Amino acid sequence: MSKNKLILKVSLMSLLLIFPTFGFAQNLSAKIQSMKAAYSGSGSLIALDSDSIVISPKMPSPICGLLMNKEGKTGWTYYTFPLASITVPLSAVDESMIVDNRVFTDPNVADHYKPGAVGDATMVIISGMPGKQFHTLIYDRDKFSQLGPGPHSSREYGQAPDDTVAFGLTFTDAESARAFELALKDAVTMAKQRLATQASK
């Protein structure tokens, strides 16, 4: 084989290795942009690096009521996720455990709920793979709610680092929640595929 043909063969092999990675990066970036757009009404989302995103929900977090049936008895369960921000490595997310529920953001919903009523918001629950945790900045919701017009320092509302294995994001628009959920599942799958491709080189 001539030197020129050898150089051409090596160059083509290099391109074959680069193009899949480039394609993953482009597609993953598009999915992150879709997530950012879908979440814009509930908070902000930025890409931290090629694998991670940082989500900053609007504060204070809503208290969400969910009507549940446990052992034949119906009762209200309330959730809130007071997150100033959360760092999410996409490859650490369990895409099979991304679920959503319609919830009520009225803290007094139990007093006037009528059977058949549908929640005014959607909560998307995101869980990590076994053994994985997400780094967060949490805050004291009660302290934050009592503050007047800002700006305020994070110390005033008790912001502190924490770790969690799962968290919830609230959307007032069901279509935005669904778009976010679908884009997140795709982004997680792409991030894991890219890691697998890089590991096999």
mmCIF file of the C-alpha atoms, coordinates in Angstrom:
data_MODEL
# 
_entry.id   MODEL 
# 
loop_
_atom_site.group_PDB 
_atom_site.id 
_atom_site.type_symbol 
_atom_site.label_atom_id 
_atom_site.label_alt_id 
_atom_site.label_comp_id 
_atom_site.label_asym_id 
_atom_site.label_entity_id 
_atom_site.label_seq_id 
_atom_site.pdbx_PDB_ins_code 
_atom_site.Cartn_x 
_atom_site.Cartn_y 
_atom_site.Cartn_z 
_atom_site.occupancy 
_atom_site.B_iso_or_equiv 
_atom_site.pdbx_formal_charge 
_atom_site.auth_seq_id 
_atom_site.auth_comp_id 
_atom_site.auth_asym_id 
_atom_site.auth_atom_id 
_atom_site.pdbx_PDB_model_num 
ATOM 1   C CA . MET A 1 1   ? 0.000   0.000  0.000  1.00 0.00 ? 1   MET A CA 1 
ATOM 2   C CA . SER A 1 2   ? 1.342   3.422  -0.965 1.00 0.00 ? 2   SER A CA 1 
ATOM 3   C CA . LYS A 1 3   ? 1.985   6.107  1.653  1.00 0.00 ? 3   LYS A CA 1 
ATOM 4   C CA . ASN A 1 4   ? -0.764  8.338  0.238  1.00 0.00 ? 4   ASN A CA 1 
ATOM 5   C CA . LYS A 1 5   ? -3.352  5.525  0.345  1.00 0.00 ? 5   LYS A CA 1 
ATOM 6   C CA . LEU A 1 6   ? -2.338  4.691  3.912  1.00 0.00 ? 6   LEU A CA 1 
ATOM 7   C CA . ILE A 1 7   ? -2.768  8.343  4.955  1.00 0.00 ? 7   ILE A CA 1 
ATOM 8   C CA . LEU A 1 8   ? -6.183  8.433  3.235  1.00 0.00 ? 8   LEU A CA 1 
ATOM 9   C CA . LYS A 1 9   ? -7.295  5.237  4.985  1.00 0.00 ? 9   LYS A CA 1 
ATOM 10  C CA . VAL A 1 10  ? -6.224  6.531  8.401  1.00 0.00 ? 10  VAL A CA 1 
ATOM 11  C CA . SER A 1 11  ? -7.975  9.858  7.730  1.00 0.00 ? 11  SER A CA 1 
ATOM 12  C CA . LEU A 1 12  ? -11.223 8.128  6.760  1.00 0.00 ? 12  LEU A CA 1 
ATOM 13  C CA . MET A 1 13  ? -11.106 5.948  9.875  1.00 0.00 ? 13  MET A CA 1 
ATOM 14  C CA . SER A 1 14  ? -10.589 9.044  12.019 1.00 0.00 ? 14  SER A CA 1 
ATOM 15  C CA . LEU A 1 15  ? -13.593 10.741 10.423 1.00 0.00 ? 15  LEU A CA 1 
ATOM 16  C CA . LEU A 1 16  ? -15.747 7.689  11.070 1.00 0.00 ? 16  LEU A CA 1 
ATOM 17  C CA . LEU A 1 17  ? -14.863 7.939  14.758 1.00 0.00 ? 17  LEU A CA 1 
ATOM 18  C CA . ILE A 1 18  ? -15.427 11.697 14.919 1.00 0.00 ? 18  ILE A CA 1 
ATOM 19  C CA . PHE A 1 19  ? -18.745 11.918 13.063 1.00 0.00 ? 19  PHE A CA 1 
ATOM 20  C CA . PRO A 1 20  ? -20.808 9.782  15.479 1.00 0.00 ? 20  PRO A CA 1 
ATOM 21  C CA . THR A 1 21  ? -19.561 11.841 18.430 1.00 0.00 ? 21  THR A CA 1 
ATOM 22  C CA . PHE A 1 22  ? -20.254 15.083 16.567 1.00 0.00 ? 22  PHE A CA 1 
ATOM 23  C CA . GLY A 1 23  ? -23.750 13.856 15.689 1.00 0.00 ? 23  GLY A CA 1 
ATOM 24  C CA . PHE A 1 24  ? -24.460 12.951 19.325 1.00 0.00 ? 24  PHE A CA 1 
ATOM 25  C CA . ALA A 1 25  ? -23.281 16.397 20.442 1.00 0.00 ? 25  ALA A CA 1 
ATOM 26  C CA . GLN A 1 26  ? -25.498 18.195 17.916 1.00 0.00 ? 26  GLN A CA 1 
ATOM 27  C CA . ASN A 1 27  ? -28.579 16.120 18.730 1.00 0.00 ? 27  ASN A CA 1 
ATOM 28  C CA . LEU A 1 28  ? -28.006 16.356 22.476 1.00 0.00 ? 28  LEU A CA 1 
ATOM 29  C CA . SER A 1 29  ? -27.612 20.120 22.252 1.00 0.00 ? 29  SER A CA 1 
ATOM 30  C CA . ALA A 1 30  ? -30.926 20.326 20.375 1.00 0.00 ? 30  ALA A CA 1 
ATOM 31  C CA . LYS A 1 31  ? -32.673 18.293 23.072 1.00 0.00 ? 31  LYS A CA 1 
ATOM 32  C CA . ILE A 1 32  ? -31.264 20.528 25.807 1.00 0.00 ? 32  ILE A CA 1 
ATOM 33  C CA . GLN A 1 33  ? -32.558 23.580 23.937 1.00 0.00 ? 33  GLN A CA 1 
ATOM 34  C CA . SER A 1 34  ? -35.990 21.929 23.743 1.00 0.00 ? 34  SER A CA 1 
ATOM 35  C CA . MET A 1 35  ? -35.898 21.316 27.496 1.00 0.00 ? 35  MET A CA 1 
ATOM 36  C CA . LYS A 1 36  ? -34.837 24.916 28.119 1.00 0.00 ? 36  LYS A CA 1 
ATOM 37  C CA . ALA A 1 37  ? -37.738 26.253 26.049 1.00 0.00 ? 37  ALA A CA 1 
ATOM 38  C CA . ALA A 1 38  ? -40.277 23.939 27.693 1.00 0.00 ? 38  ALA A CA 1 
ATOM 39  C CA . TYR A 1 39  ? -39.086 24.907 31.189 1.00 0.00 ? 39  TYR A CA 1 
ATOM 40  C CA . SER A 1 40  ? -38.890 28.669 30.587 1.00 0.00 ? 40  SER A CA 1 
ATOM 41  C CA . GLY A 1 41  ? -42.239 29.282 32.280 1.00 0.00 ? 41  GLY A CA 1 
ATOM 42  C CA . SER A 1 42  ? -41.167 27.457 35.439 1.00 0.00 ? 42  SER A CA 1 
ATOM 43  C CA . GLY A 1 43  ? -37.532 28.469 35.819 1.00 0.00 ? 43  GLY A CA 1 
ATOM 44  C CA . SER A 1 44  ? -34.222 28.474 33.984 1.00 0.00 ? 44  SER A CA 1 
ATOM 45  C CA . LEU A 1 45  ? -32.035 25.731 32.545 1.00 0.00 ? 45  LEU A CA 1 
ATOM 46  C CA . ILE A 1 46  ? -28.480 25.945 31.260 1.00 0.00 ? 46  ILE A CA 1 
ATOM 47  C CA . ALA A 1 47  ? -25.980 23.436 29.894 1.00 0.00 ? 47  ALA A CA 1 
ATOM 48  C CA . LEU A 1 48  ? -23.059 23.114 32.300 1.00 0.00 ? 48  LEU A CA 1 
ATOM 49  C CA . ASP A 1 49  ? -20.940 20.887 30.051 1.00 0.00 ? 49  ASP A CA 1 
ATOM 50  C CA . SER A 1 50  ? -21.417 18.183 27.445 1.00 0.00 ? 50  SER A CA 1 
ATOM 51  C CA . ASP A 1 51  ? -23.187 15.905 29.933 1.00 0.00 ? 51  ASP A CA 1 
ATOM 52  C CA . SER A 1 52  ? -24.720 18.078 32.662 1.00 0.00 ? 52  SER A CA 1 
ATOM 53  C CA . ILE A 1 53  ? -27.437 20.693 32.995 1.00 0.00 ? 53  ILE A CA 1 
ATOM 54  C CA . VAL A 1 54  ? -28.260 23.073 35.852 1.00 0.00 ? 54  VAL A CA 1 
ATOM 55  C CA . ILE A 1 55  ? -31.921 23.699 36.627 1.00 0.00 ? 55  ILE A CA 1 
ATOM 56  C CA . SER A 1 56  ? -33.018 26.686 38.724 1.00 0.00 ? 56  SER A CA 1 
ATOM 57  C CA . PRO A 1 57  ? -36.757 26.606 39.531 1.00 0.00 ? 57  PRO A CA 1 
ATOM 58  C CA . LYS A 1 58  ? -38.663 29.782 40.290 1.00 0.00 ? 58  LYS A CA 1 
ATOM 59  C CA . MET A 1 59  ? -38.809 30.527 44.008 1.00 0.00 ? 59  MET A CA 1 
ATOM 60  C CA . PRO A 1 60  ? -40.623 29.851 46.235 1.00 0.00 ? 60  PRO A CA 1 
ATOM 61  C CA . SER A 1 61  ? -41.487 26.333 45.184 1.00 0.00 ? 61  SER A CA 1 
ATOM 62  C CA . PRO A 1 62  ? -45.214 25.535 45.116 1.00 0.00 ? 62  PRO A CA 1 
ATOM 63  C CA . ILE A 1 63  ? -46.718 23.137 47.635 1.00 0.00 ? 63  ILE A CA 1 
ATOM 64  C CA . CYS A 1 64  ? -48.355 20.476 45.494 1.00 0.00 ? 64  CYS A CA 1 
ATOM 65  C CA . GLY A 1 65  ? -51.251 18.321 46.625 1.00 0.00 ? 65  GLY A CA 1 
ATOM 66  C CA . LEU A 1 66  ? -51.814 14.875 45.142 1.00 0.00 ? 66  LEU A CA 1 
ATOM 67  C CA . LEU A 1 67  ? -54.898 12.786 45.872 1.00 0.00 ? 67  LEU A CA 1 
ATOM 68  C CA . MET A 1 68  ? -53.782 9.195  46.423 1.00 0.00 ? 68  MET A CA 1 
ATOM 69  C CA . ASN A 1 69  ? -55.431 5.906  47.248 1.00 0.00 ? 69  ASN A CA 1 
ATOM 70  C CA . LYS A 1 70  ? -53.561 3.861  49.839 1.00 0.00 ? 70  LYS A CA 1 
ATOM 71  C CA . GLU A 1 71  ? -54.914 0.552  51.076 1.00 0.00 ? 71  GLU A CA 1 
ATOM 72  C CA . GLY A 1 72  ? -58.389 1.460  49.936 1.00 0.00 ? 72  GLY A CA 1 
ATOM 73  C CA . LYS A 1 73  ? -58.359 4.853  51.612 1.00 0.00 ? 73  LYS A CA 1 
ATOM 74  C CA . THR A 1 74  ? -58.188 8.132  49.722 1.00 0.00 ? 74  THR A CA 1 
ATOM 75  C CA . GLY A 1 75  ? -56.104 10.920 51.176 1.00 0.00 ? 75  GLY A CA 1 
ATOM 76  C CA . TRP A 1 76  ? -54.003 13.942 50.283 1.00 0.00 ? 76  TRP A CA 1 
ATOM 77  C CA . THR A 1 77  ? -50.224 13.875 50.056 1.00 0.00 ? 77  THR A CA 1 
ATOM 78  C CA . TYR A 1 78  ? -48.294 17.142 49.753 1.00 0.00 ? 78  TYR A CA 1 
ATOM 79  C CA . TYR A 1 79  ? -44.925 17.715 48.106 1.00 0.00 ? 79  TYR A CA 1 
ATOM 80  C CA . THR A 1 80  ? -42.588 20.638 47.666 1.00 0.00 ? 80  THR A CA 1 
ATOM 81  C CA . PHE A 1 81  ? -39.031 20.770 46.338 1.00 0.00 ? 81  PHE A CA 1 
ATOM 82  C CA . PRO A 1 82  ? -37.354 23.995 47.561 1.00 0.00 ? 82  PRO A CA 1 
ATOM 83  C CA . LEU A 1 83  ? -34.482 23.943 45.087 1.00 0.00 ? 83  LEU A CA 1 
ATOM 84  C CA . ALA A 1 84  ? -32.454 27.052 44.357 1.00 0.00 ? 84  ALA A CA 1 
ATOM 85  C CA . SER A 1 85  ? -30.635 24.946 41.778 1.00 0.00 ? 85  SER A CA 1 
ATOM 86  C CA . ILE A 1 86  ? -29.849 21.341 40.974 1.00 0.00 ? 86  ILE A CA 1 
ATOM 87  C CA . THR A 1 87  ? -27.021 19.947 38.851 1.00 0.00 ? 87  THR A CA 1 
ATOM 88  C CA . VAL A 1 88  ? -28.143 17.024 36.709 1.00 0.00 ? 88  VAL A CA 1 
ATOM 89  C CA . PRO A 1 89  ? -25.596 14.808 34.926 1.00 0.00 ? 89  PRO A CA 1 
ATOM 90  C CA . LEU A 1 90  ? -27.832 13.410 32.182 1.00 0.00 ? 90  LEU A CA 1 
ATOM 91  C CA . SER A 1 91  ? -26.094 10.038 32.194 1.00 0.00 ? 91  SER A CA 1 
ATOM 92  C CA . ALA A 1 92  ? -26.970 9.670  35.901 1.00 0.00 ? 92  ALA A CA 1 
ATOM 93  C CA . VAL A 1 93  ? -30.734 9.916  35.278 1.00 0.00 ? 93  VAL A CA 1 
ATOM 94  C CA . ASP A 1 94  ? -32.871 6.774  35.148 1.00 0.00 ? 94  ASP A CA 1 
ATOM 95  C CA . GLU A 1 95  ? -34.992 7.463  32.074 1.00 0.00 ? 95  GLU A CA 1 
ATOM 96  C CA . SER A 1 96  ? -37.381 4.618  33.000 1.00 0.00 ? 96  SER A CA 1 
ATOM 97  C CA . MET A 1 97  ? -38.227 6.436  36.252 1.00 0.00 ? 97  MET A CA 1 
ATOM 98  C CA . ILE A 1 98  ? -39.236 9.809  34.756 1.00 0.00 ? 98  ILE A CA 1 
ATOM 99  C CA . VAL A 1 99  ? -42.931 10.107 35.584 1.00 0.00 ? 99  VAL A CA 1 
ATOM 100 C CA . ASP A 1 100 ? -45.533 12.865 35.817 1.00 0.00 ? 100 ASP A CA 1 
ATOM 101 C CA . ASN A 1 101 ? -48.665 13.564 37.824 1.00 0.00 ? 101 ASN A CA 1 
ATOM 102 C CA . ARG A 1 102 ? -51.335 16.240 37.760 1.00 0.00 ? 102 ARG A CA 1 
ATOM 103 C CA . VAL A 1 103 ? -51.182 18.123 41.062 1.00 0.00 ? 103 VAL A CA 1 
ATOM 104 C CA . PHE A 1 104 ? -53.004 20.947 42.836 1.00 0.00 ? 104 PHE A CA 1 
ATOM 105 C CA . THR A 1 105 ? -50.999 23.993 43.903 1.00 0.00 ? 105 THR A CA 1 
ATOM 106 C CA . ASP A 1 106 ? -53.747 25.342 46.175 1.00 0.00 ? 106 ASP A CA 1 
ATOM 107 C CA . PRO A 1 107 ? -52.626 24.474 49.728 1.00 0.00 ? 107 PRO A CA 1 
ATOM 108 C CA . ASN A 1 108 ? -56.298 24.398 50.809 1.00 0.00 ? 108 ASN A CA 1 
ATOM 109 C CA . VAL A 1 109 ? -57.466 22.116 48.013 1.00 0.00 ? 109 VAL A CA 1 
ATOM 110 C CA . ALA A 1 110 ? -58.608 19.438 50.468 1.00 0.00 ? 110 ALA A CA 1 
ATOM 111 C CA . ASP A 1 111 ? -61.260 21.831 51.839 1.00 0.00 ? 111 ASP A CA 1 
ATOM 112 C CA . HIS A 1 112 ? -63.065 22.365 48.545 1.00 0.00 ? 112 HIS A CA 1 
ATOM 113 C CA . TYR A 1 113 ? -62.010 19.522 46.251 1.00 0.00 ? 113 TYR A CA 1 
ATOM 114 C CA . LYS A 1 114 ? -64.787 18.034 44.133 1.00 0.00 ? 114 LYS A CA 1 
ATOM 115 C CA . PRO A 1 115 ? -64.497 14.492 42.702 1.00 0.00 ? 115 PRO A CA 1 
ATOM 116 C CA . GLY A 1 116 ? -63.311 14.560 39.111 1.00 0.00 ? 116 GLY A CA 1 
ATOM 117 C CA . ALA A 1 117 ? -61.456 17.869 39.430 1.00 0.00 ? 117 ALA A CA 1 
ATOM 118 C CA . VAL A 1 118 ? -58.109 17.962 37.605 1.00 0.00 ? 118 VAL A CA 1 
ATOM 119 C CA . GLY A 1 119 ? -54.980 19.520 39.066 1.00 0.00 ? 119 GLY A CA 1 
ATOM 120 C CA . ASP A 1 120 ? -53.857 22.919 37.835 1.00 0.00 ? 120 ASP A CA 1 
ATOM 121 C CA . ALA A 1 121 ? -50.199 21.881 37.410 1.00 0.00 ? 121 ALA A CA 1 
ATOM 122 C CA . THR A 1 122 ? -48.040 18.953 36.342 1.00 0.00 ? 122 THR A CA 1 
ATOM 123 C CA . MET A 1 123 ? -45.175 17.634 38.424 1.00 0.00 ? 123 MET A CA 1 
ATOM 124 C CA . VAL A 1 124 ? -42.422 15.721 36.623 1.00 0.00 ? 124 VAL A CA 1 
ATOM 125 C CA . ILE A 1 125 ? -40.462 13.425 38.952 1.00 0.00 ? 125 ILE A CA 1 
ATOM 126 C CA . ILE A 1 126 ? -36.858 12.644 37.979 1.00 0.00 ? 126 ILE A CA 1 
ATOM 127 C CA . SER A 1 127 ? -34.849 9.887  39.664 1.00 0.00 ? 127 SER A CA 1 
ATOM 128 C CA . GLY A 1 128 ? -31.207 8.924  39.501 1.00 0.00 ? 128 GLY A CA 1 
ATOM 129 C CA . MET A 1 129 ? -29.699 5.588  38.581 1.00 0.00 ? 129 MET A CA 1 
ATOM 130 C CA . PRO A 1 130 ? -28.976 3.292  41.557 1.00 0.00 ? 130 PRO A CA 1 
ATOM 131 C CA . GLY A 1 131 ? -26.150 4.774  43.622 1.00 0.00 ? 131 GLY A CA 1 
ATOM 132 C CA . LYS A 1 132 ? -26.332 8.166  41.887 1.00 0.00 ? 132 LYS A CA 1 
ATOM 133 C CA . GLN A 1 133 ? -27.208 11.460 43.559 1.00 0.00 ? 133 GLN A CA 1 
ATOM 134 C CA . PHE A 1 134 ? -27.788 14.982 42.313 1.00 0.00 ? 134 PHE A CA 1 
ATOM 135 C CA . HIS A 1 135 ? -26.041 17.966 43.901 1.00 0.00 ? 135 HIS A CA 1 
ATOM 136 C CA . THR A 1 136 ? -28.488 20.673 44.919 1.00 0.00 ? 136 THR A CA 1 
ATOM 137 C CA . LEU A 1 137 ? -28.768 24.020 46.625 1.00 0.00 ? 137 LEU A CA 1 
ATOM 138 C CA . ILE A 1 138 ? -31.859 23.974 48.821 1.00 0.00 ? 138 ILE A CA 1 
ATOM 139 C CA . TYR A 1 139 ? -33.447 26.751 50.864 1.00 0.00 ? 139 TYR A CA 1 
ATOM 140 C CA . ASP A 1 140 ? -35.901 27.275 53.700 1.00 0.00 ? 140 ASP A CA 1 
ATOM 141 C CA . ARG A 1 141 ? -39.214 27.842 51.927 1.00 0.00 ? 141 ARG A CA 1 
ATOM 142 C CA . ASP A 1 142 ? -40.888 29.426 54.956 1.00 0.00 ? 142 ASP A CA 1 
ATOM 143 C CA . LYS A 1 143 ? -38.047 31.922 55.413 1.00 0.00 ? 143 LYS A CA 1 
ATOM 144 C CA . PHE A 1 144 ? -38.094 32.806 51.730 1.00 0.00 ? 144 PHE A CA 1 
ATOM 145 C CA . SER A 1 145 ? -41.876 33.292 51.712 1.00 0.00 ? 145 SER A CA 1 
ATOM 146 C CA . GLN A 1 146 ? -41.638 35.751 54.602 1.00 0.00 ? 146 GLN A CA 1 
ATOM 147 C CA . LEU A 1 147 ? -39.091 37.991 52.887 1.00 0.00 ? 147 LEU A CA 1 
ATOM 148 C CA . GLY A 1 148 ? -40.202 41.259 51.345 1.00 0.00 ? 148 GLY A CA 1 
ATOM 149 C CA . PRO A 1 149 ? -39.096 42.604 47.965 1.00 0.00 ? 149 PRO A CA 1 
ATOM 150 C CA . GLY A 1 150 ? -35.431 41.822 47.236 1.00 0.00 ? 150 GLY A CA 1 
ATOM 151 C CA . PRO A 1 151 ? -32.745 41.407 46.408 1.00 0.00 ? 151 PRO A CA 1 
ATOM 152 C CA . HIS A 1 152 ? -31.812 39.122 49.305 1.00 0.00 ? 152 HIS A CA 1 
ATOM 153 C CA . SER A 1 153 ? -28.694 37.173 50.159 1.00 0.00 ? 153 SER A CA 1 
ATOM 154 C CA . SER A 1 154 ? -28.896 33.379 50.153 1.00 0.00 ? 154 SER A CA 1 
ATOM 155 C CA . ARG A 1 155 ? -28.111 33.422 53.873 1.00 0.00 ? 155 ARG A CA 1 
ATOM 156 C CA . GLU A 1 156 ? -31.432 35.169 54.559 1.00 0.00 ? 156 GLU A CA 1 
ATOM 157 C CA . TYR A 1 157 ? -33.426 32.225 53.268 1.00 0.00 ? 157 TYR A CA 1 
ATOM 158 C CA . GLY A 1 158 ? -31.123 29.475 54.531 1.00 0.00 ? 158 GLY A CA 1 
ATOM 159 C CA . GLN A 1 159 ? -29.619 28.285 51.280 1.00 0.00 ? 159 GLN A CA 1 
ATOM 160 C CA . ALA A 1 160 ? -27.364 25.258 51.745 1.00 0.00 ? 160 ALA A CA 1 
ATOM 161 C CA . PRO A 1 161 ? -25.855 22.432 49.672 1.00 0.00 ? 161 PRO A CA 1 
ATOM 162 C CA . ASP A 1 162 ? -27.518 19.035 49.728 1.00 0.00 ? 162 ASP A CA 1 
ATOM 163 C CA . ASP A 1 163 ? -27.762 15.813 47.725 1.00 0.00 ? 163 ASP A CA 1 
ATOM 164 C CA . THR A 1 164 ? -30.872 13.981 46.568 1.00 0.00 ? 164 THR A CA 1 
ATOM 165 C CA . VAL A 1 165 ? -31.697 10.795 44.678 1.00 0.00 ? 165 VAL A CA 1 
ATOM 166 C CA . ALA A 1 166 ? -34.864 12.258 43.124 1.00 0.00 ? 166 ALA A CA 1 
ATOM 167 C CA . PHE A 1 167 ? -36.616 15.587 42.665 1.00 0.00 ? 167 PHE A CA 1 
ATOM 168 C CA . GLY A 1 168 ? -39.724 17.122 41.156 1.00 0.00 ? 168 GLY A CA 1 
ATOM 169 C CA . LEU A 1 169 ? -40.233 19.992 38.722 1.00 0.00 ? 169 LEU A CA 1 
ATOM 170 C CA . THR A 1 170 ? -43.596 21.758 38.486 1.00 0.00 ? 170 THR A CA 1 
ATOM 171 C CA . PHE A 1 171 ? -45.161 23.044 35.270 1.00 0.00 ? 171 PHE A CA 1 
ATOM 172 C CA . THR A 1 172 ? -48.334 25.125 35.038 1.00 0.00 ? 172 THR A CA 1 
ATOM 173 C CA . ASP A 1 173 ? -48.721 24.094 31.398 1.00 0.00 ? 173 ASP A CA 1 
ATOM 174 C CA . ALA A 1 174 ? -49.296 20.380 30.711 1.00 0.00 ? 174 ALA A CA 1 
ATOM 175 C CA . GLU A 1 175 ? -47.993 20.587 27.131 1.00 0.00 ? 175 GLU A CA 1 
ATOM 176 C CA . SER A 1 176 ? -44.717 22.148 28.308 1.00 0.00 ? 176 SER A CA 1 
ATOM 177 C CA . ALA A 1 177 ? -44.352 19.417 30.929 1.00 0.00 ? 177 ALA A CA 1 
ATOM 178 C CA . ARG A 1 178 ? -44.841 16.732 28.294 1.00 0.00 ? 178 ARG A CA 1 
ATOM 179 C CA . ALA A 1 179 ? -42.388 18.382 25.894 1.00 0.00 ? 179 ALA A CA 1 
ATOM 180 C CA . PHE A 1 180 ? -39.801 18.653 28.674 1.00 0.00 ? 180 PHE A CA 1 
ATOM 181 C CA . GLU A 1 181 ? -40.285 15.041 29.703 1.00 0.00 ? 181 GLU A CA 1 
ATOM 182 C CA . LEU A 1 182 ? -39.879 13.697 26.160 1.00 0.00 ? 182 LEU A CA 1 
ATOM 183 C CA . ALA A 1 183 ? -36.801 15.853 25.463 1.00 0.00 ? 183 ALA A CA 1 
ATOM 184 C CA . LEU A 1 184 ? -35.232 14.807 28.780 1.00 0.00 ? 184 LEU A CA 1 
ATOM 185 C CA . LYS A 1 185 ? -35.719 11.105 28.070 1.00 0.00 ? 185 LYS A CA 1 
ATOM 186 C CA . ASP A 1 186 ? -34.133 11.520 24.642 1.00 0.00 ? 186 ASP A CA 1 
ATOM 187 C CA . ALA A 1 187 ? -31.253 13.575 26.074 1.00 0.00 ? 187 ALA A CA 1 
ATOM 188 C CA . VAL A 1 188 ? -30.541 10.965 28.756 1.00 0.00 ? 188 VAL A CA 1 
ATOM 189 C CA . THR A 1 189 ? -30.504 8.179  26.161 1.00 0.00 ? 189 THR A CA 1 
ATOM 190 C CA . MET A 1 190 ? -28.135 10.181 23.923 1.00 0.00 ? 190 MET A CA 1 
ATOM 191 C CA . ALA A 1 191 ? -25.803 11.036 26.805 1.00 0.00 ? 191 ALA A CA 1 
ATOM 192 C CA . LYS A 1 192 ? -25.537 7.379  27.771 1.00 0.00 ? 192 LYS A CA 1 
ATOM 193 C CA . GLN A 1 193 ? -24.974 6.315  24.156 1.00 0.00 ? 193 GLN A CA 1 
ATOM 194 C CA . ARG A 1 194 ? -22.191 8.871  23.803 1.00 0.00 ? 194 ARG A CA 1 
ATOM 195 C CA . LEU A 1 195 ? -20.499 7.643  26.966 1.00 0.00 ? 195 LEU A CA 1 
ATOM 196 C CA . ALA A 1 196 ? -20.732 4.066  25.712 1.00 0.00 ? 196 ALA A CA 1 
ATOM 197 C CA . THR A 1 197 ? -19.263 5.082  22.343 1.00 0.00 ? 197 THR A CA 1 
ATOM 198 C CA . GLN A 1 198 ? -16.383 6.937  23.993 1.00 0.00 ? 198 GLN A CA 1 
ATOM 199 C CA . ALA A 1 199 ? -15.687 4.005  26.317 1.00 0.00 ? 199 ALA A CA 1 
ATOM 200 C CA . SER A 1 200 ? -15.473 1.578  23.381 1.00 0.00 ? 200 SER A CA 1 
ATOM 201 C CA . LYS A 1 201 ? -12.758 3.568  21.582 1.00 0.00 ? 201 LYS A CA 1 
# 
